[in-house]
Amino acid sequence: KPYFGLGANSALEDVKILGDIIDQTDSLGEAVESFSKKRAIEAKKLVSISRELDRPGALGFVTFILPIILDAIFHKSFPKIFSPN
């Protein structure tokens, strides 16, 4: 599932962006403030997506866990049709 890597991808983007901002600013405090402003919207979106995927109880099972189980079963039963996710 593509969303498994959202946090890792965001962290890599953060490192690159923070490094660029540090190179362009005169102080670490200024860099942190600029970085926080630049990444705030992205962080809010990532938190929102994460909360949607991490639903409690039966709804979480049906929308998150069950599709993973079904993917594995379908891939094992019909590997030429269903690729592993």
All heavy atoms as an XYZ file, in Angstrom:
658
protein
N       0.846     -1.190      0.000
C       0.000      0.000      0.000
C       0.885      1.244      0.000
O       1.809      1.347      0.801
C      -0.908      0.016      1.220
C      -1.809     -1.190      1.360
C      -2.820     -1.215      0.266
C      -3.737     -2.412      0.454
N      -4.459     -2.723     -0.736
N       0.609      2.177     -0.855
C       1.457      3.375     -0.951
C       1.496      4.200      0.327
O       2.503      4.828      0.620
C       0.819      4.184     -2.071
C      -0.077      3.270     -2.788
C      -0.432      2.160     -1.839
N       0.413      4.181      1.117
C       0.368      5.057      2.281
C       1.262      4.579      3.423
O       1.508      5.313      4.356
C      -1.057      5.260      2.781
C      -1.866      3.998      2.930
C      -1.716      3.173      4.028
C      -2.795      3.642      1.966
C      -2.450      2.020      4.175
C      -3.552      2.487      2.105
C      -3.376      1.683      3.203
O      -4.107      0.540      3.339
N       1.771      3.368      3.353
C       2.691      2.898      4.395
C       3.949      3.762      4.431
O       4.550      3.947      5.474
C       3.091      1.447      4.175
C       2.023      0.442      4.492
C       2.121     -0.846      4.011
C       0.925      0.769      5.262
C       1.147     -1.792      4.297
C      -0.058     -0.165      5.554
C       0.067     -1.450      5.071
N       4.369      4.254      3.298
C       5.605      5.017      3.220
C       5.443      6.514      3.365
O       6.418      7.252      3.232
N       4.233      6.973      3.645
C       4.012      8.423      3.734
C       4.900      9.079      4.782
O       5.490     10.126      4.530
C       2.547      8.730      4.041
C       1.563      8.556      2.903
C       0.138      8.796      3.400
C       1.877      9.468      1.759
N       4.987      8.491      5.951
C       5.795      9.077      7.020
C       7.269      9.087      6.672
O       7.965     10.086      6.890
N       7.755      7.984      6.107
C       9.169      7.908      5.726
C       9.477      8.906      4.621
O      10.500      9.596      4.659
C       9.514      6.493      5.280
N       8.602      8.988      3.648
C       8.797      9.935      2.552
C       8.793     11.374      3.068
O       9.637     12.193      2.676
C       7.704      9.751      1.503
C       7.931     10.618      0.287
O       8.976     10.521     -0.338
N       6.965     11.455     -0.034
N       7.879     11.678      3.953
C       7.799     13.016      4.525
C       9.066     13.349      5.313
O       9.577     14.479      5.244
C       6.566     13.132      5.424
O       6.466     14.422      5.955
N       9.597     12.378      6.037
C      10.827     12.602      6.807
C      12.001     12.914      5.888
O      12.806     13.808      6.174
C      11.133     11.387      7.672
N      12.091     12.192      4.776
C      13.168     12.469      3.822
C      13.020     13.862      3.209
O      14.016     14.577      3.034
C      13.195     11.396      2.730
C      13.578      9.997      3.206
C      13.377      8.981      2.094
C      15.004      9.967      3.712
N      11.801     14.232      2.878
C      11.558     15.589      2.373
C      11.934     16.626      3.421
O      12.540     17.658      3.097
C      10.088     15.763      1.992
C       9.673     15.005      0.762
C       8.175     15.124      0.485
O       7.445     15.735      1.288
O       7.734     14.578     -0.537
N      11.579     16.369      4.677
C      11.906     17.290      5.767
C      13.413     17.524      5.869
O      13.866     18.662      6.035
C      11.388     16.769      7.110
C       9.878     16.891      7.265
O       9.240     17.583      6.446
O       9.349     16.288      8.216
N      14.186     16.439      5.787
C      15.643     16.557      5.886
C      16.182     17.440      4.767
O      17.002     18.338      5.004
C      16.311     15.160      5.851
C      17.808     15.267      5.672
C      15.973     14.382      7.107
N      15.729     17.202      3.558
C      16.194     17.991      2.407
C      15.805     19.456      2.561
O      16.640     20.363      2.385
C      15.588     17.407      1.123
C      15.758     18.248     -0.120
C      17.183     18.248     -0.608
C      17.289     18.915     -1.972
N      17.959     20.169     -1.973
N      14.564     19.706      2.889
C      14.073     21.081      3.008
C      14.758     21.807      4.164
O      15.184     22.957      4.017
C      12.534     21.097      3.151
C      11.905     20.646      1.827
C      12.028     22.468      3.561
C      10.428     20.355      1.901
N      14.899     21.137      5.302
C      15.565     21.773      6.443
C      17.020     22.096      6.107
O      17.513     23.170      6.439
C      15.480     20.886      7.684
C      16.123     21.442      8.952
C      15.503     22.794      9.331
C      15.985     20.454     10.097
N      17.691     21.182      5.443
C      19.074     21.440      5.037
C      19.183     22.652      4.128
O      20.080     23.497      4.302
N      18.277     22.743      3.168
C      18.271     23.901      2.260
C      18.018     25.199      3.017
O      18.673     26.212      2.775
C      17.206     23.728      1.171
C      17.544     22.617      0.181
O      18.705     22.158      0.160
O      16.620     22.206     -0.560
N      17.078     25.162      3.937
C      16.738     26.370      4.706
C      17.898     26.776      5.617
O      18.212     27.964      5.738
C      15.436     26.167      5.501
C      14.245     26.073      4.541
C      15.220     27.290      6.500
C      12.929     25.699      5.191
N      18.546     25.816      6.241
C      19.701     26.134      7.093
C      20.790     26.817      6.268
O      21.414     27.779      6.724
C      20.228     24.863      7.796
C      19.247     24.432      8.883
C      21.628     25.096      8.380
C      19.576     23.087      9.519
N      20.997     26.328      5.039
C      22.000     26.937      4.160
C      21.644     28.372      3.769
O      22.528     29.177      3.485
C      22.182     26.103      2.893
C      22.858     24.764      3.160
O      23.489     24.618      4.233
O      22.755     23.873      2.298
N      20.350     28.692      3.753
C      19.894     29.996      3.274
C      19.661     31.012      4.387
O      19.385     32.174      4.102
C      18.594     29.832      2.482
C      18.744     28.971      1.238
C      17.400     28.571      0.652
O      16.354     28.949      1.153
N      17.450     27.778     -0.405
N      19.755     30.606      5.651
C      19.448     31.526      6.750
C      20.699     31.780      7.595
O      21.692     31.063      7.499
C      18.329     30.969      7.647
O      18.703     29.678      8.117
C      17.016     30.868      6.897
N      20.600     32.798      8.431
C      21.742     33.210      9.249
C      21.794     32.542     10.615
O      22.850     32.503     11.235
C      21.720     34.732      9.441
C      21.884     35.474      8.125
O      22.607     34.964      7.244
O      21.285     36.551      7.979
N      20.654     32.052     11.107
C      20.650     31.440     12.431
C      19.783     30.187     12.430
O      18.879     30.036     11.610
C      20.116     32.425     13.482
O      18.716     32.589     13.333
N      20.081     29.317     13.376
C      19.303     28.081     13.503
C      17.858     28.391     13.879
O      16.930     27.759     13.365
C      19.946     27.151     14.535
C      19.351     25.763     14.652
C      19.362     25.042     13.306
C      20.095     24.950     15.690
N      17.664     29.374     14.759
C      16.303     29.758     15.153
C      15.481     30.221     13.965
O      14.311     29.859     13.817
N      16.105     31.029     13.126
C      15.424     31.510     11.914
C      15.116     30.332     10.979
O      14.038     30.273     10.372
C      16.327     32.522     11.207
C      15.718     33.165      9.987
C      16.690     34.110      9.292
O      17.729     34.474      9.871
O      16.387     34.476      8.149
N      16.042     29.398     10.880
C      15.839     28.233     10.019
C      14.673     27.376     10.512
O      13.836     26.939      9.726
C      17.120     27.405      9.950
N      14.626     27.145     11.818
C      13.552     26.331     12.393
C      12.201     26.996     12.181
O      11.214     26.344     11.816
C      13.818     26.042     13.890
C      12.592     25.425     14.548
C      15.025     25.143     14.048
N      12.138     28.302     12.391
C      10.876     29.025     12.194
C      10.427     28.950     10.731
O       9.260     28.683     10.439
C      11.045     30.484     12.617
C       9.756     31.271     12.547
C       9.917     32.693     13.059
O      10.840     32.960     13.844
O       9.094     33.531     12.653
N      11.357     29.161      9.820
C      11.029     29.104      8.394
C      10.596     27.697      7.980
O       9.625     27.516      7.237
C      12.244     29.544      7.581
O      11.988     29.471      6.213
N      11.324     26.700      8.485
C      10.988     25.303      8.183
C       9.594     24.959      8.696
O       8.795     24.340      7.995
C      12.030     24.370      8.812
C      11.657     22.922      8.742
C      11.833     22.207      7.579
C      11.121     22.272      9.843
C      11.484     20.860      7.511
C      10.778     20.941      9.794
C      10.956     20.232      8.622
N       9.300     25.370      9.917
C       7.994     25.072     10.511
C       6.866     25.681      9.689
O       5.839     25.030      9.462
C       7.938     25.593     11.951
O       8.866     24.901     12.751
N       7.048     26.903      9.242
C       6.020     27.554      8.417
C       5.867     26.832      7.077
O       4.761     26.627      6.596
C       6.380     29.018      8.181
C       6.195     29.882      9.395
C       6.595     31.317      9.108
C       6.487     32.178     10.361
N       6.976     33.538     10.120
N       6.995     26.459      6.499
C       6.965     25.829      5.178
C       6.320     24.443      5.210
O       5.622     24.061      4.287
C       8.381     25.736      4.619
C       8.458     25.218      3.213
C       9.884     25.303      2.691
C       9.941     24.889      1.248
N       9.905     26.001      0.329
N       6.536     23.685      6.290
C       6.062     22.302      6.342
C       4.760     22.116      7.110
O       4.238     20.994      7.183
C       7.146     21.410      6.958
C       8.426     21.338      6.143
C       8.228     20.769      4.766
N       8.095     19.320      4.850
C       7.706     18.548      3.862
N       7.406     19.057      2.708
N       7.609     17.256      4.029
N       4.195     23.158      7.673
C       3.000     23.032      8.514
C       1.823     22.413      7.770
O       1.161     21.508      8.285
C       2.617     24.393      9.094
N       1.546     22.872      6.574
C       0.399     22.352      5.815
C       0.599     20.873      5.489
O      -0.313     20.053      5.648
C       0.165     23.178      4.537
C      -0.271     24.590      4.906
C      -0.853     22.508      3.630
C      -0.333     25.544      3.735
N       1.800     20.528      5.055
C       2.107     19.127      4.740
C       1.946     18.246      5.986
O       1.391     17.162      5.918
C       3.537     19.023      4.209
C       3.955     17.632      3.810
C       3.433     17.209      2.460
O       3.015     18.068      1.666
O       3.423     15.996      2.201
N       2.429     18.723      7.120
C       2.321     17.951      8.363
C       0.858     17.748      8.760
O       0.469     16.651      9.175
C       3.086     18.654      9.479
N       0.053     18.784      8.627
C      -1.377     18.663      8.959
C      -2.060     17.646      8.058
O      -2.879     16.844      8.513
C      -2.063     20.022      8.854
C      -1.716     20.954      9.987
C      -2.416     22.290      9.840
C      -1.997     23.235     10.953
N      -2.635     24.538     10.846
N      -1.717     17.661      6.777
C      -2.301     16.697      5.838
C      -1.894     15.274      6.214
O      -2.712     14.350      6.180
C      -1.857     17.004      4.411
C      -2.494     18.231      3.829
C      -1.978     18.482      2.426
C      -2.527     19.771      1.850
N      -1.970     20.054      0.517
N      -0.627     15.092      6.556
C      -0.133     13.765      6.919
C      -0.817     13.239      8.179
O      -1.205     12.069      8.246
C       1.380     13.810      7.118
C       2.084     12.483      7.303
C       1.875     11.578      6.100
C       3.563     12.708      7.539
N      -1.007     14.090      9.160
C      -1.704     13.699     10.387
C      -3.151     13.320     10.073
O      -3.675     12.320     10.570
C      -1.638     14.824     11.443
C      -2.598     14.551     12.589
C      -0.222     14.976     11.961
N      -3.788     14.096      9.224
C      -5.174     13.814      8.847
C      -5.292     12.457      8.152
O      -6.177     11.652      8.472
C      -5.694     14.924      7.940
O      -6.987     14.639      7.500
N      -4.397     12.186      7.218
C      -4.409     10.902      6.517
C      -4.171      9.762      7.502
O      -4.855      8.741      7.475
C      -3.343     10.885      5.401
C      -3.758     11.823      4.271
C      -3.127      9.475      4.867
C      -2.662     12.091      3.259
N      -3.211      9.939      8.379
C      -2.887      8.911      9.369
C      -4.086      8.607     10.269
O      -4.381      7.452     10.561
C      -1.701      9.374     10.212
O      -1.415      8.443     11.204
N      -4.765      9.644     10.704
C      -5.941      9.438     11.571
C      -7.064      8.723     10.827
O      -7.786      7.923     11.420
C      -6.412     10.775     12.124
C      -5.489     11.294     13.189
C      -5.982     12.570     13.797
N      -5.073     13.000     14.848
C      -4.993     14.237     15.298
N      -5.773     15.172     14.808
N      -4.140     14.541     16.245
N      -7.213      9.009      9.552
C      -8.247      8.334      8.758
C      -7.944      6.844      8.632
O      -8.853      6.020      8.625
C      -8.355      8.959      7.369
C      -9.081     10.273      7.350
C     -10.543     10.142      7.734
O     -11.227      9.230      7.242
O     -11.005     10.956      8.540
N      -6.667      6.510      8.509
C      -6.285      5.109      8.349
C      -6.311      4.349      9.663
O      -6.456      3.129      9.681
C      -4.880      5.024      7.736
C      -4.755      5.551      6.321
C      -3.295      5.545      5.891
C      -5.606      4.740      5.361
N      -6.155      5.049     10.764
C      -6.056      4.416     12.073
C      -7.383      4.515     12.821
O      -7.471      5.065     13.903
C      -4.934      5.083     12.878
C      -4.576      4.289     14.115
O      -4.865      3.083     14.148
O      -4.006      4.880     15.044
N      -8.407      3.968     12.234
C      -9.736      3.995     12.850
C      -9.843      2.883     13.892
O      -9.343      1.781     13.688
C     -10.806      3.802     11.785
C     -10.806      4.935     10.787
C     -11.836      4.682      9.716
N     -11.860      5.797      8.796
C     -12.163      5.686      7.517
N     -12.479      4.512      7.022
N     -12.164      6.743      6.755
N     -10.513      3.134     14.984
C     -10.621      2.119     16.040
C     -11.676      1.052     15.728
O     -12.582      1.262     14.935
C     -11.034      2.936     17.267
C     -11.770      4.106     16.704
C     -11.105      4.411     15.381
N     -11.544     -0.086     16.386
C     -12.570     -1.120     16.372
C     -12.815     -1.782     15.035
O     -11.928     -1.923     14.208
N     -14.072     -2.177     14.828
C     -14.462     -2.921     13.630
C     -14.242     -2.105     12.363
O     -13.824     -2.650     11.336
C     -15.921     -3.349     13.736
N     -14.493     -0.822     12.424
C     -14.301      0.020     11.240
C     -12.836      0.022     10.820
O     -12.514     -0.079      9.633
C     -14.777      1.452     11.509
C     -14.704      2.414     10.329
C     -15.534      1.901      9.157
C     -15.183      3.795     10.746
N     -11.931      0.088     11.785
C     -10.502      0.022     11.485
C     -10.114     -1.309     10.880
O      -9.313     -1.382      9.953
N     -10.696     -2.370     11.410
C     -10.419     -3.708     10.874
C     -10.880     -3.810      9.424
O     -10.140     -4.264      8.557
C     -11.094     -4.793     11.723
C     -10.908     -6.167     11.168
C      -9.719     -6.849     11.381
C     -11.902     -6.771     10.415
C      -9.518     -8.117     10.854
C     -11.723     -8.036      9.882
C     -10.524     -8.711     10.097
N     -12.097     -3.369      9.157
C     -12.670     -3.495      7.815
C     -11.955     -2.600      6.797
O     -11.751     -2.990      5.651
C     -14.188     -3.179      7.837
C     -14.759     -3.054      6.440
C     -14.934     -4.248      8.622
N     -11.555     -1.418      7.213
C     -10.966     -0.477      6.254
C      -9.454     -0.571      6.147
O      -8.882     -0.054      5.190
C     -11.343      0.971      6.620
O     -10.835      1.273      7.921
C     -12.837      1.178      6.558
N      -8.794     -1.228      7.113
C      -7.333     -1.262      7.082
C      -6.773     -2.680      7.133
O      -6.016     -3.078      6.256
C      -6.779     -0.425      8.240
C      -5.289     -0.247      8.196
C      -4.704      0.561      7.239
C      -4.472     -0.891      9.104
C      -3.336      0.734      7.188
C      -3.095     -0.726      9.065
C      -2.526      0.086      8.102
N      -7.128     -3.445      8.135
C      -6.553     -4.778      8.324
C      -7.095     -5.783      7.310
O      -6.335     -6.530      6.694
C      -6.812     -5.296      9.762
C      -6.251     -4.318     10.787
C      -6.251     -6.692      9.954
C      -4.760     -4.136     10.749
N      -8.403     -5.817      7.130
C      -9.007     -6.788      6.215
C      -8.460     -6.674      4.782
O      -8.129     -7.700      4.182
C     -10.535     -6.668      6.236
C     -11.293     -7.688      5.400
C     -10.987     -9.109      5.864
C     -12.789     -7.418      5.469
N      -8.327     -5.476      4.217
C      -7.753     -5.399      2.871
C      -6.329     -5.968      2.781
O      -5.970     -6.582      1.776
C      -7.753     -3.904      2.559
C      -8.870     -3.363      3.376
C      -8.853     -4.168      4.639
N      -5.540     -5.810      3.830
C      -4.188     -6.374      3.831
C      -4.253     -7.902      3.824
O      -3.526     -8.564      3.082
C      -3.389     -5.861      5.056
C      -3.152     -4.361      4.928
C      -2.067     -6.612      5.193
C      -2.580     -3.722      6.174
N      -5.149     -8.454      4.633
C      -5.314     -9.910      4.685
C      -5.805    -10.433      3.338
O      -5.277    -11.420      2.813
C      -6.288    -10.304      5.817
C      -5.666     -9.974      7.181
C      -6.665    -11.783      5.730
C      -6.634    -10.070      8.341
N      -6.802     -9.778      2.769
C      -7.335    -10.210      1.471
C      -6.290    -10.107      0.364
O      -6.205    -10.990     -0.500
C      -8.581     -9.401      1.113
C      -9.805     -9.663      2.001
C     -10.933     -8.724      1.626
C     -10.237    -11.114      1.912
N      -5.494     -9.050      0.382
C      -4.417     -8.925     -0.609
C      -3.486    -10.133     -0.538
O      -3.106    -10.696     -1.566
C      -3.597     -7.650     -0.370
C      -4.269     -6.401     -0.882
O      -5.236     -6.520     -1.670
O      -3.818     -5.302     -0.509
N      -3.099    -10.520      0.680
C      -2.196    -11.653      0.847
C      -2.837    -12.954      0.359
O      -2.191    -13.754     -0.320
C      -1.787    -11.784      2.311
N      -4.102    -13.156      0.686
C      -4.808    -14.378      0.265
C      -4.925    -14.419     -1.250
O      -4.629    -15.438     -1.887
C      -6.205    -14.457      0.924
C      -6.051    -14.707      2.428
C      -7.051    -15.550      0.274
C      -7.349    -14.548      3.215
N      -5.354    -13.311     -1.859
C      -5.522    -13.281     -3.315
C      -4.189    -13.468     -4.032
O      -4.106    -14.182     -5.042
C      -6.190    -11.991     -3.768
C      -7.638    -11.893     -3.392
C      -8.201    -10.684     -3.047
C      -8.463    -13.007     -3.382
C      -9.541    -10.576     -2.710
C      -9.803    -12.925     -3.040
C     -10.345    -11.708     -2.701
N      -3.137    -12.854     -3.513
C      -1.832    -13.012     -4.153
C      -1.349    -14.456     -4.055
O      -0.827    -15.003     -5.026
C      -0.792    -12.082     -3.536
C       0.589    -12.355     -4.050
N       0.941    -12.150     -5.361
C       1.683    -12.848     -3.436
C       2.202    -12.503     -5.538
N       2.671    -12.934     -4.381
N      -1.546    -15.069     -2.905
C      -1.114    -16.460     -2.733
C      -1.925    -17.400     -3.618
O      -1.388    -18.334     -4.200
C      -1.249    -16.878     -1.264
C      -0.661    -18.232     -0.975
C      -0.678    -18.536      0.500
C      -0.039    -19.894      0.757
N      -0.002    -20.219      2.171
N      -3.216    -17.151     -3.747
C      -4.090    -18.017     -4.535
C      -3.966    -17.782     -6.037
O      -4.079    -18.719     -6.822
C      -5.545    -17.807     -4.120
O      -5.718    -18.115     -2.757
N      -3.764    -16.522     -6.423
C      -3.726    -16.161     -7.832
C      -2.557    -15.210     -8.117
O      -2.755    -14.040     -8.459
C      -5.042    -15.484     -8.239
C      -6.274    -16.236     -7.843
C      -7.018    -15.854     -6.733
C      -6.692    -17.337     -8.577
C      -8.160    -16.544     -6.365
C      -7.835    -18.035     -8.207
C      -8.572    -17.641     -7.101
N      -1.318    -15.696     -7.984
C      -0.165    -14.803     -8.084
C       0.010    -14.145     -9.459
O       0.610    -13.083     -9.560
C       1.019    -15.705     -7.748
C       0.541    -17.090     -8.006
C      -0.930    -17.067     -7.747
N      -0.523    -14.760    -10.497
C      -0.398    -14.165    -11.826
C      -1.377    -13.007    -12.026
O      -1.175    -12.173    -12.897
C      -0.601    -15.225    -12.913
C       0.514    -16.246    -12.933
C       0.303    -17.246    -14.042
C       1.446    -18.247    -14.027
N       1.314    -19.235    -15.091
N      -2.406    -12.972    -11.221
C      -3.426    -11.924    -11.341
C      -3.225    -10.823    -10.313
O      -3.341     -9.642    -10.620
C      -4.846    -12.526    -11.192
C      -5.087    -13.559    -12.295
C      -5.906    -11.429    -11.222
C      -6.352    -14.351    -12.132
N      -2.906    -11.205     -9.071
C      -2.795    -10.232     -7.968
C      -1.336    -10.117     -7.530
O      -0.736    -11.097     -7.110
C      -3.648    -10.662     -6.775
C      -5.123    -10.633     -7.043
C      -5.784    -11.800     -7.421
C      -5.833     -9.458     -6.950
C      -7.150    -11.778     -7.689
C      -7.193     -9.435     -7.209
C      -7.851    -10.597     -7.588
N      -0.804     -8.923     -7.618
C       0.558     -8.697     -7.155
C       0.557     -8.440     -5.645
O      -0.442     -8.001     -5.102
C       1.182     -7.513     -7.882
O       0.470     -6.334     -7.578
N       1.682     -8.728     -4.987
C       1.735     -8.485     -3.540
C       1.730     -6.994     -3.245
O       2.295     -6.197     -3.984
C       3.045     -9.126     -3.096
C       3.884     -9.132     -4.325
C       2.937     -9.262     -5.483
N       1.074     -6.612     -2.172
C       1.027     -5.203     -1.779
C       1.738     -5.009     -0.472
O       1.715     -5.739      0.395
C      -0.406     -4.708     -1.660
C      -1.029     -4.568     -3.030
O      -0.404     -4.075     -3.946
N      -2.256     -5.004     -3.176
